[in-house]
Amino acid sequence: MNIQRKDLGQRRSEAPSVQDYLDREKRQVPTYLRDNAYTYQGSEDLPAERWYSREFYDSEIKHVWPRTWQLVCVEEELAQPGDYVVYDIVHWSFIVVRRSDGTLGAYYNSCMHRATRLCDAAAGHATEFRCPFHGWVHSIDGYVSEITCEWDFDHLDEQARQMPRAQVDTWQGLVFINMDPAAPSLREYIGNLDDAFARYPLTSKRKSAHVQKPLPCNWKIALEQFIEAYHVIATHPEGLPYIGDANAQYNIWPDNDHVSRMHTLHSVASPHVGDRYSEQEKLDIITDISDKAGTQKRRIVLPEGMSTREFLAEERRRLLKEEYGLDCSELTDAEMLDTIHYFIFPNIVVWTAYGSPIIYRFRPHMDDPRRSVMDVMFMTPFDTSKPRPPSAEIDYLSAESSWTEAKSLGRMGWVFDQDTSNAPLVQAGVMASGKRAVSLGNYQEARIRHFHHTLDKYINNEPLNLGGPNPRS
């Protein structure tokens, strides 16, 4: 039985909070980080069938995917007219292409004749899209430009030759599409997120790695473990000396159903281990298994009177200056080290600042409610005084592969192995559950509940809250 109390959702770890650590910063803290908004999401259990039921999955296909903004690619991948990326979601497929006039188009990947899939490559460059079945030609501008035996099709007017299209828009150098012509604009959908990226825009970063892997679980199971830090104690126990998991901050804004945020401290011991480790011991552990300060060949002795957090933040500033010419002298330690990321409904997680340069994307695999596909993209800085390096191509892993096989992920591969090792266990567990329900923490897992509330709003066709999430600086 769920207990109802007036203070539900208000309790927090007794350890110093994210805001306490921001108080200690020696540099001015940006306004967006000072936003500690949180809206209690309730405490009721969620039915386990949400993660395996064909009926619930079909309701998502009908009501969620056709109406939401979804990340396709990085805009740099569509730099020149004719550059294209194919985006597949369940049974839909789109060709997103740079048109001849320089604008972007998103066309259903289907021949206007007998609906043959036009483009099967994941990405490439084309001057036209020729159907492999009967040879009809579709231009990069979205219309049929050539019909085999055109004399037999004089009943098709100009409108019948126009390819159906989705909405397409960009934000921070990322390309999104939405199938619903009546959907709110992308800016309305995500709210005032630009403030959170003003000091480190994604447009000044490049996609340096992109790895895709199928997972044996529902797409929501794959996603949910990446929007909470509650799992660190059991899934990443080696990180407890330097990850502030139980005192992470979660932001949920009452005026935006599509966005939430997590801020997890780095170089700060977990409340689960307290002061068990000295600052030097924390530094030894971090430099041994983490790349926050770069590859080290010898032990670093922490300068007297300096915390691990201060030292690693300064090292990070130095490395960003040396490698990319970035001046981060005004940026806080939090911006240098911490995990600060936004979930954008329905299926992506975008990291801001310089703690980790990651974007996650999660989708159903084909049309199977118990299978999904996860994409990991690294967005790293580059020297803007030099030509922009090309975006990385996708490295495809099999379901049986280890993430460590993708060399572009560096030392993060084994961390993703830890995370996704839980996926088949959760999938099996929700299907075997005698309780037939899932319980969530009131604060640490509130983003998961917020995500499901938004799912329900789409499925039940309820009004959505748009706006927020951050006050303007």
Helices and strands as residue ranges (DSSP letters): H 18-23, H 31-34, E 46-47, G 48-51, H 54-63, G 65-67, E 70-74, G 75-78, E 83-89, E 92-98, E 104-108, E 123-125, E 128-130, E 137-139, E 144-146, G 150-153, G 159-161, E 167-171, E 174-178, H 186-190, G 193-197, G 202-204, E 205-215, H 219-224, H 232-235, G 237-239, E 243-252, E 259-266, H 279-289, H 308-324, H 333-337, E 339-344, E 348-351, E 358-365, E 368-381, E 395-396, G 403-405, G 407-412, H 413-420, H 423-432, E 437-438, H 446-459
